[in-house]
Amino acid sequence: MKLPTVNDIHNLTEIDIYIREPYERFLSGVNTFTNNLDAELDRKTVLYFVKNYLFLNRHYCPQFYWLVNLRRFTNAKIRLIPFEQINEVVVTNKNKSNDDYNKLYKEFDNKLDFYLQLDKVLYYEFINKTTSLDEIVDYIKVNKQEVYKEIIQRSIDICNVLG
């Protein structure tokens, strides 16, 4: 099966997207990032930046942001599938970390919980459903008003000033 390219993705009517549990993905992504550091960087410094600036790297930025980026190329419906089912489609290698996720989780505070609300909506409210990004945003606007106001509406406002 030939996978679509960026050039022909706009013709798709439905796209399967595998969504990982938000905290597990974030911690695994941070762990992957810190385990592959450039020799000039140390783990403690990187964790400081992750804690204070959160989503600087694609390994652990919210999955919601990837959907927003996808929306630039297509209006296709999206079917959100639990990441645990990915092995039904492709062979994967699970991140074999020696780090204790609970220890790493304690590095972060409520700011992380707040910003992962977007992914929690994807994973806990829309998993195994076919929907659109617009429907997801509408759900967030109604059910996660503070998150909508702080993240989505603020981004819209910034773009309107710049555009």
C-alpha positions in Angstrom: 0.0 0.0 0.0 1.4 3.4 -1.0 1.1 6.0 1.8 -0.1 9.5 0.8 2.4 12.3 0.4 1.9 15.9 1.5 1.0 16.8 -2.0 -2.0 14.4 -2.3 -3.1 14.3 1.4 -5.8 16.9 0.7 -7.7 14.3 -1.4 -8.2 12.0 1.6 -11.6 11.8 3.2 -10.6 9.9 6.3 -7.2 9.5 8.1 -6.4 7.0 10.9 -4.3 8.6 13.6 -2.8 6.7 16.5 -3.0 8.5 19.8 -0.9 7.7 22.8 -2.0 8.2 26.4 -0.9 11.8 27.0 1.3 11.4 30.2 2.9 8.2 29.0 3.8 9.9 25.6 5.1 13.0 27.3 7.3 11.2 29.7 8.5 8.7 27.1 9.2 11.6 24.7 11.2 13.5 27.3 13.1 10.4 28.1 13.9 9.7 24.5 15.0 13.3 24.0 17.2 13.3 27.1 18.7 9.9 26.3 19.8 11.2 22.8 21.3 14.5 24.0 24.1 16.3 22.2 27.3 15.8 24.1 27.4 19.5 24.9 24.1 19.3 26.9 23.4 17.7 30.2 20.2 16.0 31.3 19.6 18.3 34.3 19.8 21.4 32.1 17.5 19.9 29.5 14.9 18.9 32.2 15.0 22.4 33.5 14.0 23.7 30.0 11.4 21.0 29.6 9.9 21.9 33.0 9.9 25.6 32.4 9.1 25.8 28.7 7.4 22.4 28.2 6.9 21.6 24.5 10.1 22.6 22.8 10.6 19.2 21.0 8.6 17.1 18.6 9.1 14.0 20.8 6.9 15.4 23.6 4.8 18.2 22.2 1.1 17.6 22.5 -0.5 15.4 19.9 -3.2 18.0 19.5 -0.6 20.3 17.9 0.1 17.6 15.2 -3.6 17.6 14.4 -3.6 21.3 14.0 -0.7 21.0 11.6 -2.4 18.3 9.7 -5.5 20.5 9.3 -3.3 22.9 7.2 -3.3 20.2 4.5 -6.7 18.5 4.7 -10.3 18.7 6.0 -10.5 14.9 6.1 -12.2 13.3 9.0 -9.8 11.7 11.5 -10.3 8.4 13.2 -8.4 8.4 16.6 -7.1 4.9 17.4 -5.3 3.9 20.6 -1.6 3.7 20.0 -1.5 0.2 21.6 -3.1 -1.0 18.3 -0.2 0.3 16.1 1.4 -3.2 16.0 -1.6 -4.3 13.9 -0.3 -2.1 11.1 3.5 -1.8 11.5 6.2 -3.4 13.7 7.4 -0.9 16.3 10.1 -0.9 18.9 8.9 0.3 22.3 11.2 2.8 24.0 13.2 0.6 26.4 13.9 3.1 29.1 15.6 2.4 32.4 14.1 5.6 33.8 11.3 5.4 36.3 8.4 7.4 34.8 7.1 8.2 38.3 10.4 9.8 39.2 10.5 11.8 35.9 6.8 12.8 36.4 7.6 14.4 39.7 9.9 16.8 37.8 6.8 18.5 36.5 4.0 20.5 38.0 0.4 21.4 37.3 1.4 23.4 34.3 2.0 20.0 32.5 -1.4 18.7 33.6 -3.1 21.9 32.2 -1.4 21.7 28.8 -2.0 18.0 28.4 -5.7 18.6 28.7 -5.9 18.9 24.9 -4.4 15.4 24.5 -6.5 14.1 27.3 -9.6 15.1 25.3 -8.3 13.3 22.3 -7.5 10.2 24.2 -10.3 9.9 26.6 -13.2 11.6 24.7 -12.6 10.9 21.1 -10.6 7.6 21.0 -12.1 5.0 18.6 -14.3 7.7 17.0 -14.3 9.4 13.6 -14.5 13.1 13.9 -13.0 16.4 12.7 -10.6 18.8 14.3 -13.5 21.4 14.3 -15.6 19.0 16.4 -12.8 18.4 18.8 -12.2 22.2 19.2 -15.9 22.8 19.8 -15.9 20.1 22.5 -12.9 21.8 24.2 -14.5 25.2 23.9 -17.6 23.9 25.8 -16.1 21.4 28.2 -12.6 22.8 28.9 -13.2 26.5 28.8 -10.0 27.6 30.6 -7.9 25.4 28.3 -9.6 26.7 25.2 -9.2 30.3 26.3 -5.6 30.0 27.3 -4.3 27.9 24.5 -6.6 27.9 21.5 -8.2 31.4 21.7 -4.9 33.0 22.6 -3.3 31.3 19.5 -6.1 32.6 17.3 -5.7 36.1 18.7 -2.0 36.1 18.1 -2.5 34.8 14.5 -5.1 37.5 13.9 -2.6 40.2 15.0 0.1 38.8 12.8 -2.1 38.0 9.8 
